[in-house]
Amino acid sequence: MDICNRLENVGPMTSKSPAVLLFRLIVFALALYYTGWALLMSDWGNPGGPLRYLTNWALFLSFFSAGAMLALSLGRVADSPRWRVLASVAAVANAVVVIQYWRLYFDDPANVNSGAPIEAWLEYYLHLLGPILQWIDALFLLGAFRHHLKSLFFMVLLVLCYALWVELFVGPMNDAPQGSVTSGLPYPFLNNMELNARLIFYGINAAVIVALYGAFVLIARFLPARA
């Protein structure tokens, strides 16, 4: 009974509450560290550097989203739909990375890392912990997934930009990894696919993004209203 009474007396968890501020400080600090690591410690010897990988695109989105969420809690920026759109795009981009990475990894780790294992502290943040932290803020704290047309537009644009980036720049400018069909595309499995198959793959990912956004919208509707 005492616990129930205490819970009833707890005020609403707003964006400026100490608990939310602490959570967002931790999320931003982690995103800053891993983004800095990606920029400073990645191999820039190959054209495109860390931007060859969709995982890092999602990481950078997480960094900008985490920064915006922290700025909201600190009162440095005004609440605006743009932050919910940014959080929505970051959350769904990370969901795509998680699904595709582990699906391909469990089929054959060489599909995504050319057989060279990724250190656990990096692998599990990029492909599990980091995305989960983005989902928690977007769903439970910010209340994202409200501005559907803008969010979907930027999500599909993200897939289009990445596909053009790897097909028109990364692939032609790099010699490795090599596959049975082509070479230079960032993920080994892509180099074993004909162009038509790769275009279908990119299209499937765009459809997956739309489906994932719909799933997040449904989840958000069953959550209690945020203050």
Long-range contacts (C-beta under 8 A, 24 or more apart in sequence): 12-227, 13-141, 13-226, 13-227, 14-227, 15-69, 15-72, 15-73, 15-79, 15-141, 15-142, 16-73, 16-75, 20-73, 20-141, 21-70, 21-73, 21-74, 23-136, 23-137, 23-141, 24-66, 24-69, 24-70, 24-73, 24-137, 24-141, 25-70, 27-66, 27-69, 27-70, 27-133, 27-134, 27-137, 28-63, 28-66, 28-67, 28-69, 28-70, 30-125, 30-129, 30-130, 30-133, 31-59, 31-62, 31-63, 31-66, 31-67, 31-130, 32-63, 32-66, 34-59, 34-122, 34-125, 34-126, 34-130, 35-59, 35-60, 35-62, 35-63, 37-122, 46-173, 46-174, 46-176, 47-169, 47-170, 47-173, 47-174, 48-165, 48-169, 48-170, 48-173, 48-174, 48-186, 51-165, 52-166, 52-170, 52-174, 52-186, 53-186, 53-187, 54-93, 54-96, 54-97, 54-100, 54-162, 54-186, 55-97, 55-101, 55-126, 55-127, 57-93, 57-158, 57-162, 58-90, 58-93, 58-94, 58-96, 58-97, 58-131, 59-126, 59-130, 61-86, 61-89, 61-90, 61-93, 61-94, 62-90, 62-94, 62-130, 62-131, 62-133, 62-134, 64-90, 65-89, 65-90, 65-91, 65-134, 65-137, 65-138, 66-133, 66-134, 66-137, 69-137, 69-141, 69-142, 72-142, 81-146, 81-147, 81-150, 83-142, 84-142, 84-143, 84-144, 84-145, 84-146, 84-147, 84-151, 85-144, 85-147, 85-150, 85-151, 85-154, 87-134, 87-137, 87-138, 87-142, 87-144, 88-138, 88-144, 88-145, 88-147, 88-151, 88-155, 88-213, 88-216, 89-151, 89-154, 89-155, 89-158, 90-134, 90-138, 91-131, 91-134, 91-135, 91-138, 91-139, 91-144, 91-145, 91-216, 92-151, 92-155, 92-209, 92-212, 92-213, 92-216, 93-155, 93-158, 93-209, 94-130, 94-131, 94-134, 94-135, 95-131, 95-135, 95-212, 95-216, 96-205, 96-208, 96-209, 96-212, 97-126, 97-127, 97-131, 98-127, 98-128, 98-131, 99-208, 99-212, 100-205, 101-127, 102-127, 104-187, 104-189, 110-188, 111-187, 111-188, 111-189, 112-187, 112-188, 112-189, 113-188, 114-177, 114-188, 135-216, 138-216, 139-216, 139-219, 139-220, 139-223, 140-223, 140-226, 141-226, 142-226, 143-220, 143-225, 143-226, 144-216, 144-220, 145-213, 145-216, 145-217, 145-220, 146-220, 148-213, 148-217, 151-213, 152-209, 152-210, 152-213, 155-209, 155-210, 155-213, 156-206, 156-209, 156-210, 158-209, 159-202, 159-205, 159-206, 159-209, 160-202, 160-206, 163-199, 163-202, 166-190, 167-198
